[in-house]
């Protein structure tokens, strides 16, 4: 090739190279939701555009059971069938589901004071049957607490039916300490108190604050007691408030022995049981020293009715016509047929403190069972 021909070839090659570089790129790119992101530098926190709720947004969940006039559970309602208000202000329901399959956390609180001594065997058998039928393997979990003068966690949260059965075998009433004279104190000899106490309110407080508050999802306490409180360190109001803050329903079963209070052990507290549950920070919730507050006589039935009503649970009473097994069957049915509604209060309604909730249906003949309110900002 002559020098002139080589020069012409080299010039043509250079022009061809420049022409190829000027063509649009054919590199494959992934489609995006917003083209504006292509012209903006990608920040580390922008690489995954997953929708999230602001931490400032308070989503309030409300569990509800609906019945007709005959008391039968209604389980075929839709979101449009409900009307919800907070503090009298209508709210928009943003979330709705029928919670027939979601995991459930249960706490069983059994009164083992001397007033229940003749009922313990029936309570043990019926309670285990209830949990055994209700709890699904590796999905639902439960704990067991018994209370008299002291409060003891017999079984922490577990999915094991065997562990729960073993805990029920430990249920018993305190033995009356004759040597202690039924009075207060008496030194020596460890073991259990001679009776004389039923710390119902304390049991609700501790179960709600130490166990339920840390759990997510559906939660319910089952109270098995005559409803009489003797010796609690917290008030009934405080017990209810703590259950409400833990978003826990409380089902109360009034099981009373009308002849129990003639037993001599009711003259006062005795020695005490070791290994009971403690209060966060020690001492009395809300302060106080070592003295037990004086308890005024209470109507156990009215107390239990109030606890269940204000927390969204239900009250039952064991009678000859309604034995404990039948009551447990009703509770099981109810826990398997709940509606879960969620709403986000408007900013004007999202202040800290207690807020009332009103949930109704468009059908005025239906009865809605739900909690009366919730605590925000605490």
Helices and strands as residue ranges (DSSP letters): H 3-21, G 35-39, G 44-46, E 59-67, G 79-81, E 82-86, E 89-91, E 93-98, E 104-111, G 114-116, H 120-134, E 141-147, E 151-158, H 161-168, G 178-180, H 200-206, I 207-211, G 212-214, E 218-225, H 236-245, E 249-254, G 260-262, G 264-267, H 300-311, E 315-317, H 324-335, E 339-344, G 347-349, E 353-361, E 367-370, E 373-376
